[in-house]
Amino acid sequence: MLPSRRDVSDRALGRPVRVMMPADGGRGPSVRSLIVLAISALALIATTPGQPTIAGRAIGEVVLDGGQAVERELRIHVDPKAGDASGGSIYLAFQAASGLQTSYTRDATLTFVAASDARGSFGPSATIPVERCVSGCDLAYRIRIATARDVLPGSRIRYEVDVSLRYDGFGPRDQSLMRVDIDGSASGPVAPIWALLAGVLALVGGILAGPALHRMLPQNGRRGPGVALVALAVGLIVWIFVEGASNVLALDALSQLARSPLLVLVVADPWSVILLGTLAWGVWSGLGRWPADGGWLLGLSTVAVAGLGGLWLAWRLTSEAVLQPFLVAALFVLLGGVGGIVTGQAWRTDPRANHDRWWAALAVLSHGVIIAGFGFLAEQSFFDPFANSPTSLLALIPAALVTLAFRQWLRGRQFWLALFDLIIAGTGLLGLWLWSTSFIGFTTVPARLEIDDVAVYLAVAAALVAVVTSFHRIPSTAPVEPIEPIEPVIPGSVDAPPTT
């Protein structure tokens, strides 16, 4: 009997040996093997050290008026122990006023005008002359910062310089072997921080002063601050359109706009317009229901304007490289002050508004961040020049679901909102873990804090707050009939006459 293809007798050892062979002559690697190989390859890429480098960074800041120019000196010291570098680069760019990202502006220019070392001068460029750093070096660059004529007086301009030298081989390098210094370096908190603090103080002061101002205003003028808040939101929308139109004219893009009408959405910034329009509509609706609910909805809408509108304003203004700090502070004080006055009027002058208001305020702010975040993702990826399909609009589906569930929560039914919030918070925590690990970015060097990191942390924090608030049940009460326009005095309100 001939031996089978599967059983082969080992005559030398005197015992049978079973050899496993594929019945079909070989089908290639299994799916399980491919998965193991893929995971191993990713782990190898993630843990393999890259080309060794040493790097330095400096941040400068100047205060200029329109049409002015100054020069600053940049000094780069490379220790002789660093060795012979194979290449190097120097990157010069404007920094956003927030200090969290680089920025582009047409209101200022930033250029190298000269460079020198102990051997003499050389032409400045984005490439470091490594042949001058074989045994260490001290390089000096002159940087010129100039502003356009229409820049406001006292504007602050931040810029950054990133220097790096590359070496052959593998393994980490001592980063202390390079030192980068610049004249007029930025120090202390960024300027918008003080503007934000001024806005918060104005908000608190407005809430405290709201009831007194409410009593001082005539009966038919007490809606004035609320109307002013709506006008402020509408004014910001108008500003968006004017700024977009001016950019089109400055870039001479009218012909492109005529060929592709969809570009008008880029000019109008639909995400910002919808956000501000929704906030303005909320305050207007609250003014209409003020006689019926005692200002509960008005106060809630005003909190949304102050919180979400303040976040939007901070993002919009601090993304610019040229900033007039006093003008920005004035905008925050205006928004915070008017918002605080309306909140004080709505929530501190009628006892009917004194129920679940702080729970609702936390809920509307946290869910507002979540809904606006989904909308921002949809808009940004939809207009991404590298995108090839509108699939990013699917982010609007969870935004719509959370919006509908939040409406039900305000009516006393919290099941769906709690369910959605748990899913979003769980996904956010998982994403935050993946975002913060080196495996996703294929790097073992921690990066600096940037605007994307802040957005992720803010979204996850909002999701966790939203989960907590979603389990609080807003009492479902019967609708209150509107009172007469003469507004009779309600006992316990600040409109009631003093008793002795």
KOLRO-916720 format. One line per 5 residues: number of its first residue (from 1); their letters; for each residue x, y, z of C-alpha. Coordinates in Angstrom, 2 decimals. Last residue first. Example, Ala and Ser with C-alpha at 12.3 -4.5 7.8 and 13.67 -1.06 7.14 Angstrom:
2> sa> 13.67:-1.06:7.14  12.30:-4.50:7.80 $
***
This chain:
500> ttppa> -43.15:97.71:56.06  -43.69:96.30:52.61  -41.83:97.29:49.47  -43.84:97.32:46.25  -43.55:94.16:44.12 $
495> dvsgp> -41.49:94.55:40.98  -38.59:92.57:42.53  -40.85:89.52:42.62  -42.16:87.89:45.80  -45.79:88.59:45.10 $
490> ivpei> -46.42:89.01:41.36  -47.27:92.56:40.24  -49.70:92.71:37.37  -48.12:92.90:33.92  -50.22:95.57:32.16 $
485> peipe> -49.89:93.47:29.00  -52.23:90.86:30.48  -50.84:87.53:31.56  -50.10:84.66:29.21  -51.69:81.36:30.26 $
480> vpats> -49.23:78.95:31.84  -48.63:75.65:30.12  -49.01:72.56:32.32  -45.86:71.39:33.99  -43.30:68.74:33.08 $
475> pirhf> -40.57:68.85:35.69  -37.07:68.78:34.15  -35.57:65.40:34.96  -31.86:65.24:35.67  -30.34:62.22:33.95 $
470> stvva> -29.34:64.35:30.94  -27.32:66.69:33.16  -24.70:64.09:34.05  -24.33:62.82:30.50  -24.05:66.38:29.14 $
465> vlaaa> -21.23:67.16:31.57  -19.30:64.16:30.21  -19.98:65.18:26.60  -18.90:68.76:27.29  -15.60:67.52:28.74 $
460> valyv> -15.07:65.35:25.66  -15.78:68.26:23.31  -13.51:70.64:25.23  -10.65:68.14:25.25  -11.00:67.54:21.51 $
455> avddi> -11.21:71.26:20.70  -8.16:72.03:22.87  -6.18:69.33:21.09  -7.17:70.69:17.68  -6.15:74.21:18.74 $
450> elrap> -2.63:73.12:19.58  -0.72:71.92:22.67  2.80:70.93:21.71  3.58:67.45:20.47  4.95:64.59:22.57 $
445> vttfg> 7.69:62.64:20.76  6.98:58.91:20.41  5.36:59.20:17.01  3.17:57.07:14.82  0.26:59.50:15.35 $
440> ifsts> -2.20:56.79:16.23  0.24:54.73:18.31  1.59:57.74:20.23  -1.46:57.85:22.45  -3.39:61.07:23.16 $
435> wlwlg> -5.79:60.82:20.24  -6.49:57.14:20.89  -7.37:57.90:24.52  -9.45:60.91:23.50  -11.25:58.80:20.90 $
430> llgtg> -12.17:56.21:23.50  -13.37:58.92:25.87  -15.37:60.56:23.08  -17.00:57.29:22.02  -18.12:56.67:25.59 $
425> aiild> -19.37:60.26:25.91  -21.26:60.04:22.61  -22.91:56.72:23.47  -23.84:57.85:26.98  -25.16:61.15:25.63 $
420> flalw> -27.36:59.40:23.07  -28.94:57.20:25.74  -29.41:60.07:28.21  -31.04:62.17:25.48  -33.35:59.33:24.52 $
415> fqrgr> -34.54:58.66:28.07  -34.90:62.27:29.32  -38.59:63.07:28.98  -39.50:66.15:31.08  -40.36:68.62:28.31 $
410> lwqrf> -36.84:70.09:28.25  -35.57:66.53:27.74  -37.80:66.12:24.68  -36.22:69.18:23.08  -32.83:67.74:23.94 $
405> altvl> -33.72:64.50:22.14  -34.55:66.43:18.96  -31.25:68.34:19.08  -29.26:65.20:19.92  -30.76:63.42:16.90 $
400> aapil> -30.10:66.38:14.59  -26.42:66.59:15.60  -26.12:62.80:15.34  -27.33:63.05:11.70  -25.32:66.20:10.82 $
395> allst> -22.10:64.19:11.01  -23.36:62.37:7.89  -22.48:65.58:6.02  -18.91:64.29:5.97  -19.98:61.90:3.23 $
390> psnaf> -19.91:64.82:0.76  -17.30:63.12:-1.44  -13.82:63.78:-2.77  -12.23:65.65:0.11  -8.76:67.15:-0.47 $
385> pdffs> -10.05:70.73:-0.80  -11.88:70.32:2.53  -15.21:72.10:2.15  -17.20:69.07:3.31  -14.58:68.29:5.95 $
380> qealf> -14.96:71.69:7.58  -18.73:71.90:7.29  -19.55:68.47:8.68  -16.98:68.72:11.46  -18.35:72.11:12.48 $
375> gfgai> -21.90:70.75:12.56  -20.85:67.89:14.82  -19.12:70.38:17.10  -22.13:72.70:17.15  -24.30:69.85:18.40 $
370> ivghs> -21.78:68.78:21.05  -21.00:72.33:22.22  -24.72:73.10:22.42  -25.25:69.90:24.39  -22.80:71.13:27.01 $
365> lvala> -24.13:74.71:27.09  -27.82:73.75:27.05  -27.37:71.14:29.75  -25.32:73.35:32.05  -27.96:76.09:31.76 $
360> awwrd> -30.81:73.61:32.25  -29.32:72.36:35.49  -28.77:75.98:36.48  -32.37:76.91:35.73  -34.02:73.97:37.42 $
355> hnarp> -36.70:76.28:38.89  -36.54:79.99:39.74  -38.17:81.41:36.62  -41.60:81.62:38.30  -40.06:83.67:41.11 $
350> dtrwa> -39.73:86.71:38.82  -36.98:89.35:38.88  -33.81:87.29:39.22  -33.89:84.90:36.26  -34.97:87.07:33.35 $
345> qgtvi> -33.59:90.44:34.37  -30.33:88.96:35.66  -29.90:86.96:32.45  -30.63:90.05:30.37  -28.03:92.06:32.31 $
340> ggvgg> -25.45:89.25:32.06  -25.86:88.96:28.30  -25.50:92.71:27.87  -22.31:92.73:29.96  -20.81:89.55:28.52 $
335> llvfl> -21.34:90.52:24.88  -20.20:94.11:25.39  -17.27:93.10:27.60  -16.19:90.52:25.03  -16.36:93.06:22.20 $
330> aavlf> -14.50:95.70:24.26  -11.77:93.17:25.09  -11.29:92.50:21.37  -11.00:96.23:20.69  -8.52:96.64:23.54 $
325> pqlva> -6.41:93.70:22.36  -5.98:94.83:18.71  -4.92:91.54:17.16  -2.84:90.66:14.11  -2.28:86.89:13.77 $
320> estlr> -5.96:85.99:13.59  -7.32:82.73:15.04  -7.97:84.61:18.29  -10.95:86.48:16.87  -13.01:83.59:15.51 $
315> walwl> -12.30:81.10:18.27  -12.96:83.63:21.04  -16.13:84.83:19.31  -17.40:81.28:18.93  -16.69:80.50:22.58 $
310> gglga> -18.46:83.70:23.63  -21.45:82.88:21.45  -21.65:79.43:23.03  -21.49:80.76:26.57  -23.05:84.25:26.43 $
305> vavts> -25.61:83.32:23.78  -26.51:80.04:25.50  -26.88:81.83:28.84  -29.18:84.29:27.09  -31.34:81.46:25.78 $
300> lgllw> -31.72:80.02:29.28  -32.56:83.42:30.73  -35.21:84.01:28.07  -36.66:80.53:28.55  -37.21:81.08:32.28 $
295> ggdap> -38.31:84.71:31.94  -41.52:84.54:34.00  -42.98:81.71:31.91  -45.93:83.47:30.26  -44.90:87.13:30.26 $
290> wrglg> -41.40:86.22:29.00  -42.63:83.97:26.21  -42.02:86.48:23.40  -38.69:87.60:24.86  -37.61:83.96:25.09 $
285> swvgw> -38.44:83.45:21.42  -36.22:86.42:20.51  -33.42:85.05:22.69  -33.65:81.65:21.01  -33.81:83.18:17.53 $
280> altgl> -30.57:85.08:18.20  -28.84:81.87:19.33  -30.08:80.00:16.27  -28.89:82.78:13.96  -25.47:82.81:15.62 $
275> livsw> -25.03:79.07:15.09  -26.53:79.06:11.58  -24.29:81.95:10.48  -21.18:80.40:12.02  -21.75:77.04:10.32 $
270> pdavv> -22.81:78.65:7.03  -19.51:80.53:6.57  -20.94:83.10:4.10  -17.84:83.24:1.88  -17.39:79.47:1.91 $
265> lvllp> -21.08:79.03:1.15  -20.70:81.44:-1.77  -18.20:78.95:-3.19  -21.13:76.80:-4.26  -21.80:79.32:-7.03 $
260> sralq> -18.84:77.85:-8.99  -18.06:79.71:-12.23  -19.32:83.06:-10.91  -17.42:82.65:-7.63  -14.24:81.88:-9.56 $
255> sladl> -14.67:85.07:-11.57  -15.32:87.09:-8.41  -12.10:85.79:-6.84  -10.00:88.96:-7.01  -8.30:88.00:-3.70 $
250> alvns> -9.15:91.35:-2.11  -12.65:91.33:-3.57  -13.42:87.85:-2.31  -11.91:88.68:1.08  -14.06:91.82:1.31 $
245> agevf> -17.19:89.77:0.59  -16.32:87.29:3.34  -15.66:90.07:5.86  -18.96:91.77:5.00  -20.87:88.49:5.26 $
240> iwvil> -19.30:87.60:8.62  -19.88:91.15:9.93  -23.57:90.86:9.04  -23.75:87.69:11.14  -22.02:89.49:14.02 $
235> gvala> -24.59:92.28:13.74  -27.40:89.73:14.00  -25.94:88.49:17.29  -25.60:92.06:18.58  -29.14:92.92:17.47 $
230> vlavg> -30.48:89.94:19.45  -28.58:91.17:22.51  -29.94:94.69:22.00  -33.48:93.28:21.84  -32.86:91.56:25.17 $
225> pgrrg> -31.46:94.78:26.68  -34.53:96.73:25.46  -37.21:94.32:26.69  -37.59:96.39:29.84  -38.56:99.47:27.87 $
220> nqplm> -42.36:99.34:28.04  -42.49:99.25:31.83  -39.89:101.97:32.21  -36.35:100.94:33.15  -35.09:101.52:36.69 $
215> rhlap> -36.57:98.32:38.10  -34.90:96.21:35.41  -31.61:98.03:35.98  -31.71:96.97:39.62  -32.56:93.37:38.67 $
210> galig> -29.76:93.16:36.06  -26.94:94.60:38.17  -25.80:91.27:39.63  -26.17:89.42:36.33  -24.41:92.24:34.49 $
205> gvlal> -21.50:92.20:36.92  -21.06:88.46:36.43  -21.10:88.85:32.64  -18.77:91.87:32.73  -16.32:89.88:34.85 $
200> vgall> -16.46:87.04:32.31  -15.88:89.45:29.42  -12.89:91.03:31.16  -11.46:87.56:31.76  -11.84:86.77:28.06 $
195> awipa> -10.06:89.99:27.07  -7.27:89.20:29.52  -6.81:85.76:27.98  -6.87:87.31:24.49  -3.40:88.84:25.11 $
190> vpgsa> -1.53:85.54:25.47  -0.32:84.71:28.96  3.21:85.71:30.02  6.17:86.27:27.75  6.66:86.65:24.01 $
185> sgdid> 10.26:87.18:22.94  11.34:90.70:22.10  14.73:89.69:20.77  14.94:86.02:19.86  16.73:83.05:21.33 $
180> vrmls> 17.24:79.48:20.06  19.50:77.02:21.91  20.65:73.69:20.52  22.65:71.01:22.35  19.91:70.91:25.00 $
175> qdrpg> 17.90:68.61:22.72  20.24:65.68:23.41  19.62:63.30:20.53  17.48:60.18:20.33  18.41:57.07:18.37 $
170> fgdyr> 19.17:56.33:14.78  21.75:57.19:12.16  22.33:60.32:10.15  21.55:63.69:11.69  18.89:66.34:11.12 $
165> lsvdv> 18.97:69.89:12.49  15.79:71.77:13.43  14.72:75.40:13.91  11.15:76.60:14.48  10.58:80.37:14.56 $
160> eyrir> 7.27:81.79:15.77  5.30:84.99:15.27  2.91:87.05:17.35  1.55:90.45:16.33  -0.15:92.85:18.74 $
155> sgplv> -2.00:95.89:17.41  -1.43:99.23:19.16  -2.85:101.33:16.34  -5.22:99.50:13.97  -3.81:98.00:10.78 $
150> drata> -4.99:99.90:7.69  -1.47:100.85:6.58  -0.24:97.29:6.30  2.23:95.99:8.87  5.93:95.13:8.75 $
145> iriry> 8.00:92.55:10.65  11.66:92.16:9.61  13.78:89.32:10.94  17.59:89.54:11.16  19.34:86.20:11.60 $
140> aldcg> 22.36:85.33:13.76  24.10:81.95:13.68  26.41:80.63:16.38  28.10:77.41:15.36  29.22:73.95:16.42 $
135> svcre> 32.08:72.01:14.96  30.47:71.09:11.62  28.00:73.98:11.97  28.96:76.17:8.99  28.53:73.24:6.59 $
130> vpita> 25.03:72.90:8.03  23.91:76.06:6.18  20.34:76.12:7.55  17.71:75.91:4.82  14.68:78.25:4.88 $
125> spgfs> 16.86:81.04:3.53  19.20:83.80:4.66  22.10:84.64:2.33  25.41:84.68:4.12  27.35:87.10:6.31 $
120> grads> 30.76:86.56:7.87  32.81:83.71:9.28  31.72:84.31:12.88  28.06:84.10:11.83  25.68:86.05:9.62 $
115> aavft> 22.12:86.36:8.30  20.12:89.20:6.78  16.60:90.26:5.73  14.46:87.31:6.81  10.76:88.01:6.25 $
110> ltadr> 7.41:88.47:8.03  4.69:90.54:6.39  1.52:92.02:7.89  -2.17:92.66:7.20  -2.59:89.88:4.63 $
105> tystq> -2.59:87.28:7.38  -1.83:83.60:7.77  -1.81:81.76:11.08  0.09:79.12:12.99  -1.70:77.41:15.83 $
100> lgsaa> -2.38:77.48:19.57  -0.89:80.84:20.60  -4.38:82.32:20.84  -3.30:85.33:18.79  -2.48:82.97:15.94 $
95> qfaly> 1.19:82.64:15.12  2.88:84.10:12.06  5.51:81.95:10.40  9.25:81.34:10.10  10.60:77.82:9.61 $
90> isggs> 14.33:77.07:9.75  15.70:73.89:8.26  18.67:71.59:8.66  20.60:68.85:6.94  23.19:66.11:7.42 $
85> adgak> 24.42:67.46:10.75  28.04:67.03:11.88  28.32:66.68:15.62  26.02:67.92:18.41  28.98:68.05:20.79 $
80> pdvhi> 30.08:71.32:19.12  26.99:73.02:20.66  24.62:74.74:18.24  23.57:78.31:19.10  20.85:80.05:17.05 $
75> rlere> 20.24:83.77:17.55  17.26:85.64:16.07  17.48:89.43:15.88  14.39:91.61:15.50  13.57:94.27:12.94 $
70> vaqgg> 10.66:96.70:13.01  8.12:98.02:10.49  5.20:100.47:10.69  2.40:101.12:8.19  -0.40:100.64:10.72 $
65> dlvve> 0.69:100.65:14.33  2.87:98.00:15.90  3.23:95.92:19.08  5.68:93.03:18.68  5.73:89.41:19.82 $
60> giarg> 8.28:86.65:19.36  8.11:82.93:19.90  11.24:80.77:19.81  11.75:77.09:19.01  14.61:74.67:19.06 $
55> aitpq> 15.25:71.29:17.51  17.69:68.41:17.59  17.07:65.55:15.20  17.52:61.81:14.98  15.82:60.10:12.03 $
50> gptta> 12.88:58.13:13.31  12.70:55.56:16.07  10.69:52.44:15.26  7.87:52.02:17.80  4.88:53.03:15.69 $
45> ilala> 6.20:51.49:12.49  6.91:48.17:14.23  3.50:48.21:15.92  1.85:48.84:12.57  3.77:45.98:10.98 $
40> sialv> 2.95:43.61:13.82  -0.75:44.48:13.61  -0.72:43.87:9.85  1.14:40.55:10.22  -1.31:39.31:12.83 $
35> ilsrv> -4.26:40.31:10.65  -2.72:38.60:7.61  -2.17:35.41:9.62  -5.79:35.36:10.75  -7.00:35.86:7.20 $
30> spgrg> -5.06:32.78:6.14  -1.91:32.82:4.05  -1.96:31.25:0.57  -4.38:28.61:-0.76  -1.92:25.72:-1.23 $
25> gdapm> -2.27:22.43:-3.21  -5.99:22.06:-2.60  -5.69:19.69:0.36  -3.30:21.91:2.19  -0.47:19.96:3.82 $
20> mvrvp> -0.15:18.75:7.40  2.68:16.20:7.83  2.00:13.37:10.27  5.11:11.35:11.26  4.96:7.56:11.64 $
15> rglar> 7.52:5.79:13.81  10.62:3.71:13.01  13.07:6.52:13.42  14.89:5.87:10.18  11.83:4.63:8.35 $
10> dsvdr> 9.91:7.93:8.89  6.56:6.96:7.49  4.65:9.72:5.66  0.96:10.30:6.29  -0.87:13.20:4.53 $
5> rsplm> -0.19:12.35:0.89  -0.88:8.70:1.56  1.76:6.03:1.66  1.42:3.32:-1.03  0.00:0.00:0.00 $
***
